[in-house]
Structure formats: structure tokens, C-alpha cells
Amino acid sequence: MPVATDQATVLEHLNVVEKEIENIHSAFKAQNVFISSLGNARLILKQPLLIQVMQDEGGYIAHYHDVEAVGFGDNVSEALNNLKENIVELYFDLKEDADNLGPLPQKWLIILKELIAEK
């Protein structure tokens, strides 16, 4: 960026920088949404889950922090549906291998068992 020589030029450059900062900030801004179902006939959520959704260059990312589960999609709905599928898969995988889990996966299973009921 060239060196500004007068006040008008400095203000112009500051406006450009400010807009770039706003663009970067909004690219990483997350929104929180609640889901009340995992979309699986065998499982019921006992309480809504707080999900963080962020937009990136390739689409959307949905993240449930408590068990480090993520979902990806071209839009928010796809990302949430992918996340739900991944949570269901994680639940059944952890449950199936419950006797051989390390400390972190054991914690995830405890969390999921508190949140999920089987029909």
C-alpha cells in the first residue's frame, strides 16, 4: 500500500482497511442454533443441543463442542444434518466399544448418554 501524503488519502486508506477487517470478521462470525432432534428413529434427545454454525469459503461448518463433533454442508441445513448423522454414528461407535475407550472418548460417551435416550 503506498504511503499516504494528505489527510484525504489517509482517510481513504483507513476506509479500505476498515472494510477488509469487517469482511474478515464476518467470515469467521459464528451463529448459535439449537437442535432438538438427531433425525434418527432409534434416538431421542433429552434436551436441545447448542450448536455453533460458521460459514467458511467452502460452505458451512456445524460444531457441537462438548463431544468435538462437526458437520459440513453447502448450507446451514446440510451442515446440521451432517452433524446429526455424525453424532449418531459417534454415539453408537462409542457405545459399542465402551470397554476399550481412552479418557476423552469415555467422557464423550458419558456426555452423550446424558443427552440421548434410546427408543
Contacts in CASP RR format, 6 or more apart in sequence:
PFRMAT RR
TARGET T0000
AUTHOR 0000-0000-0000
METHOD contacts of the structure
MODEL  1
MPVATDQATVLEHLNVVEKEIENIHSAFKAQNVFISSLGNARLILKQPLL
IQVMQDEGGYIAHYHDVEAVGFGDNVSEALNNLKENIVELYFDLKEDADN
LGPLPQKWLIILKELIAEK
1 13 0 8 1.000
4 10 0 8 1.000
4 12 0 8 1.000
4 13 0 8 1.000
27 55 0 8 1.000
27 56 0 8 1.000
27 57 0 8 1.000
28 54 0 8 1.000
29 54 0 8 1.000
29 55 0 8 1.000
30 52 0 8 1.000
30 53 0 8 1.000
30 54 0 8 1.000
31 52 0 8 1.000
31 53 0 8 1.000
31 54 0 8 1.000
32 50 0 8 1.000
32 51 0 8 1.000
32 52 0 8 1.000
32 53 0 8 1.000
33 50 0 8 1.000
33 51 0 8 1.000
33 53 0 8 1.000
33 76 0 8 1.000
33 80 0 8 1.000
34 48 0 8 1.000
34 49 0 8 1.000
34 50 0 8 1.000
34 51 0 8 1.000
35 45 0 8 1.000
35 48 0 8 1.000
35 49 0 8 1.000
35 51 0 8 1.000
35 80 0 8 1.000
35 83 0 8 1.000
35 84 0 8 1.000
36 45 0 8 1.000
36 48 0 8 1.000
37 44 0 8 1.000
37 45 0 8 1.000
37 84 0 8 1.000
38 45 0 8 1.000
38 84 0 8 1.000
38 87 0 8 1.000
38 88 0 8 1.000
38 116 0 8 1.000
39 84 0 8 1.000
39 88 0 8 1.000
40 84 0 8 1.000
40 88 0 8 1.000
41 119 0 8 1.000
42 118 0 8 1.000
42 119 0 8 1.000
43 88 0 8 1.000
43 91 0 8 1.000
43 116 0 8 1.000
43 117 0 8 1.000
43 118 0 8 1.000
43 119 0 8 1.000
44 116 0 8 1.000
44 117 0 8 1.000
44 118 0 8 1.000
44 119 0 8 1.000
45 115 0 8 1.000
45 116 0 8 1.000
45 117 0 8 1.000
46 114 0 8 1.000
46 115 0 8 1.000
46 116 0 8 1.000
46 117 0 8 1.000
47 115 0 8 1.000
49 64 0 8 1.000
49 115 0 8 1.000
50 64 0 8 1.000
51 62 0 8 1.000
51 63 0 8 1.000
51 64 0 8 1.000
51 80 0 8 1.000
51 83 0 8 1.000
52 62 0 8 1.000
52 63 0 8 1.000
52 64 0 8 1.000
52 65 0 8 1.000
53 60 0 8 1.000
53 61 0 8 1.000
53 62 0 8 1.000
53 63 0 8 1.000
53 76 0 8 1.000
53 79 0 8 1.000
53 80 0 8 1.000
54 60 0 8 1.000
54 61 0 8 1.000
54 63 0 8 1.000
55 61 0 8 1.000
58 74 0 8 1.000
59 72 0 8 1.000
59 73 0 8 1.000
59 74 0 8 1.000
59 75 0 8 1.000
59 79 0 8 1.000
60 72 0 8 1.000
60 73 0 8 1.000
60 74 0 8 1.000
60 75 0 8 1.000
60 76 0 8 1.000
60 78 0 8 1.000
60 79 0 8 1.000
61 70 0 8 1.000
61 71 0 8 1.000
61 72 0 8 1.000
61 73 0 8 1.000
61 79 0 8 1.000
62 70 0 8 1.000
62 71 0 8 1.000
62 72 0 8 1.000
62 76 0 8 1.000
62 79 0 8 1.000
62 80 0 8 1.000
62 82 0 8 1.000
62 83 0 8 1.000
63 69 0 8 1.000
63 70 0 8 1.000
63 71 0 8 1.000
63 83 0 8 1.000
64 70 0 8 1.000
64 83 0 8 1.000
64 87 0 8 1.000
66 108 0 8 1.000
66 111 0 8 1.000
67 87 0 8 1.000
67 90 0 8 1.000
67 108 0 8 1.000
67 111 0 8 1.000
67 112 0 8 1.000
68 108 0 8 1.000
69 83 0 8 1.000
69 86 0 8 1.000
69 87 0 8 1.000
69 90 0 8 1.000
70 83 0 8 1.000
70 86 0 8 1.000
71 79 0 8 1.000
71 80 0 8 1.000
71 82 0 8 1.000
71 83 0 8 1.000
71 86 0 8 1.000
72 78 0 8 1.000
72 79 0 8 1.000
72 82 0 8 1.000
73 79 0 8 1.000
73 82 0 8 1.000
87 112 0 8 1.000
90 108 0 8 1.000
90 112 0 8 1.000
91 109 0 8 1.000
91 112 0 8 1.000
91 116 0 8 1.000
94 101 0 8 1.000
94 105 0 8 1.000
94 108 0 8 1.000
94 109 0 8 1.000
94 112 0 8 1.000
95 109 0 8 1.000
95 113 0 8 1.000
98 106 0 8 1.000
98 109 0 8 1.000
101 109 0 8 1.000
END
